[in-house]
Amino acid sequence: MIALAEPPDPHKNPASPMMLRDRSLPDNPINIEWGKLPRVESQMAVVFEGKKGVSGFNLHPYLVMYQDLYWAMWSSSPVDEDQAGQQVMYATSQDGLKWSEAKPLTPATPSGMRFIARGWWVRDTKLVALVSMDEAGEYFGPSLQLRAYEWNQPLRQFRYLQVVQQGAINNFPPQQTPDGQWMMSRRDQNRRVYMMKGGVKAIDQWTSTLIEPTPDEARLEEPCWWTLPDGNLTCVLRDNSRSRRLYRSFSTSGGARWTVPVKTDYPDATSKFFCTRLFDGTYMMVSNPNPVGRNPLCVSVSKDGMVFDNLAVLIDERTKPRFEGRAKVAGYQYPHALNFLRDVMIIFSRNKEDIVVLKLPVAAIQTLSERK
């Protein structure tokens, strides 16, 4: 069994691998009986259902609350992941369960290029949609750029604003650091990982800090960062070298410098994950912790933002893609989440074909965090 211990102090021991503790879990996550984990009940709704040959691929979903509406965005293409012509779609909802008809957020994609949804950013009371654009079929193309599209209320449509950063694709939209600046991750054409900080005086003014490669040559990407209770920062990353573990780095300089990432004991299916802090201070991680696949979609909680426990299942029904397509993966994947008032909303892709949301009371997560 995983030994219970005091959470590591990132200032004294940034190399600590401990990120998961739970009396009910065996040391080896392969041996976790996923069907016997506790469950968190929720309401489920389909935001968008893919259609064969028209919109058969849908991924990269994001949520935001703006002007008393839930807004969802995602990447959509007819057949294959990130094929030429892939666009970004959006829909809105008053209650998170009944969604409007999906509409294109981006204009027609230039020939041979693709758009990828990169998240919502409420900046100076304006709703900004972040979208990357580069050549299809590469990760990432030489023309890679991160673009901003702004919601125009009189016209009721998104209009192109400007380039946010050349040679950049983020993972989640900017959040504010304790010093009031914005920060988000960046990957360049060579898939190197940075943190970009700035975005206050101008939407295109950023300083990038490289996160150093690890000695074990892990292929780190799709980072998620958050602020710890003491005001310092941590960044957790997916490992595409298939260690089936999350990696973690710390910053005690407001994001100006980061420790070399260390492999943690938190299991991962080599998939995108998301962590956010609820209004009561609880940290909530949504991910695919089963190392063998992207089912189930689970949640865990933390008081200190460093060590998570009380792993529970959000959804685990057996599922498989309905259509053929490049890089189709069965399961519930690429989650994003937000806490608005008394509700938690979690959005994800089902089989890379449908965009789905779960709505649950924040009390359900609070109860989970109090479980012994």
C-alpha positions, 0 to 999 in steps of 0.5 A: 500500500502507498505509505501515508506521509507528510506532504513534501515541502517544495522549497526544501525538497522539489525532487520529491516524487510523492503526489498521490496518497490513498489508503485504498490504492496499491503501490502499483497502479496497474493493480488498482481495481478501477471498478471498485473506486468510489464514484462521484454522481453527476448529470451528463449532457452532450454539447456536440455529437460528431457526424461521420465525414462531416464532423467525425473528430472533436477534441480540445474542449474548454469551458468558461462562464461569461455574461451569465452563459457557459461557453464551450469551444473545441477543435473539429474536423471531418475525419482525422485528427488535426487534418487540413481544414480543421476549425474551431467550434463553439456553443453556449448554455444557460444551465450547462445542460442544454446547449445551443447549436454549434457555430464556427468560431474561426473563419475558413482555414487557409489551404493546408493549415489547421486551427486548434482550440486553445481556450478562453481568456477573459481579459479586461472584461472582453471574451478572447478565444485563443486558437493556434494555427500551423501546417496540418500533419506536423507537430508543430509546423514552421508557421505555428502561431497563437492567435486571439479572436474576440467576441463582438457583441453587436455582431454576435460573432468572433472577430480576429484580433491579433497574433498573441505569440509567434512560434507558440501553442499553449495548453490552457489559457492564461491565469494570473500569478500572485504578482498580477501578471498572466501566465500560460504554457508554451510549446514551440515548433520543436515541442520544447516546453516554456512558461510565458508570462506577461500579457498585461500591458499588451496581449502580445508582450510575453517573456518565455522561460524554458522548463529544462529537460529531464536527465531521463529524457522524458518527452514532457508536454501539455503542462498544467500549472497552479498557485500553491497556498503559500503563493509559490507555483507548481507545474505538472506535465504529461510524459509522452515517453510513456513512463505512465507517470506525471512529472512535476516542477516548482517555482519559488520565483513567480515563474521566472525559474523552474526546478528540473521536472521530477517523475512523480508516483501519480499514474497517467494514461499519457493523456491531457489532464487538468487541475483547478482550485475550487472556491473553498481552496480545494484543488481538484485534479481531473485525469485518466490515471489508469495507465492502460487507457483513457477510461475511466475519467477520474477526479482526486483532491488536495488541500495543499496542491502538492499531494492528492488523494481520494481518487474517485470515478467520474465516468467509466462506461465502456465506449468506443469510436463510431467512425474510423479516423486517424488517432481515434482513441476510445475513452473520456479524454482531454478534460477541462473544468470550472467551478461556478457558484455551487456547481462544478462543470467538467467538459471532455471528449468522448472517443474524440468524436463527441463533446460532453459535459458533467455537471455536479454540485461542488459539495460532491467534491467537498465531500470527497475531500473530507473522506477519510 
